């Protein structure tokens, strides 16, 4: 059974909520696959903290671990969950766009009509 897109999007949003995890993803995007040790050398984050963040990013599906030489594990970006989150946000935006456009049209119509509050009332 394929994963629920809303659940995937939630995991992505949780993962992206932390600035350290965003920095790790940015470093992987800029320089490609890396080990936790490589990332610790590039970022102001300890290797132990990076390992914990990588585990959460892997749980969200945003990174995959690849065994390398001498038992070193390299982490690579996986963009599929991010695309699911983007699609979720796109659908949410479309759901908002229609009611907001209707509200804008209504407000435009009411402001275009003459204001009758200044005219004296008929006796």
Secondary structure, DSSP 8 states (H G I E B T S, - for coil): ----HHHHHHHHHHHHTSHHHHHHHHHHHHH--B-HHHHHHHSSS-HHHHHHHHHHHHHTTSEEEEE-GGG-EEEEE--HHHHHHHHHHHHHHHHHHHHHHHHHHHHHHHHHS---TTS----
